[in-house]
Amino acid sequence: MMMNKATQEFAGAVTAVFWNIDTCPIPRGVDARRVGPCMKRYLEKLGYTGPLTMNVFGTLIDTPAEHLEAVSSTGFLLRIDPYGSKSLTAYMFRWANKQNPPPANIMVITNSRYAAIPLCKLQGEGYNVITPYPLGPASRTRAWKRFLRAESKALDKDYPIETVESSWVCQVCYGLTGRGFDNFTTHISSQGHADKELDWITPAAPLKRRKPMTKADEETDEETTEEETDHKFRPRRLSHSHLKKAMFASPSWEPGEKKRPRA
């Protein structure tokens, strides 16, 4: 298992955990309430004693509600994101560059090998990156499970599991925030949230190249009837199973600053 023991410079610095629960779900047999305490104990064991914030993000479609309630009640901020795991880089850089200059620590839980490049960039800017296991596809099935099970077993039965009120941010609804898990479930089941989901998955009509209009073209264009315009694309509501299969382009902006798709 990888170790990132704290140096004097980073021991008391702020630490943020970014956990991609879509690609690194809670393994079978692991108590979801112990994930937060396991990560806290792991950081303490390495010598990190500064302020800690923990974020769990993803589309959250396939994550059982009881898991979300358990992790959010033990200190994780729930982040519903239409781009799921593709938003990791944006979250890290937003947290680092806008709120927490070096020295600061970033701990990442993901199975993406592509996270290595932005993490190296953050290291180059003076941040300390904590990776409890090698990043890559194997982390979904082996490394993440081994890490969590090992830490869970090592967790003292007397180690306190402190509970707090759940907090969440819905990036689907352009940064809407809330508190309380009941409010969270009510929100994601609401018609308003479902309508916003369509904003992210409805494709924009492709632009067609047109030749310069002639006089005859202009006259023909003016004669277009209402019946002819009825063939324009109309979005249809998609179920959660369809939403799961939708492919989202990686965002070029940061979470919290997402541009509203064109109507």
Secondary structure, DSSP 8 states (H G I E B T S, - for coil): -------TTTTTS-EEEEEETTTS---TT--GGGHHHHHHHHHHHHT--S-EEEEEEE--SSS-HHHHHHHHTTTEEEEE-TTGGGGHHHHHHHHHHHH--SS-EEEEE---GGGHHHHHHHHHTT-EEE-SS--STHIIIIIHHHHHHHHHHHS-TTS-------EEEETTTTSEEEESHHHHHHHHTSHHHHHHHHHHHS------------HHHHHHHHT--TGGGGGS-------HHHHHH------SS-TT-------
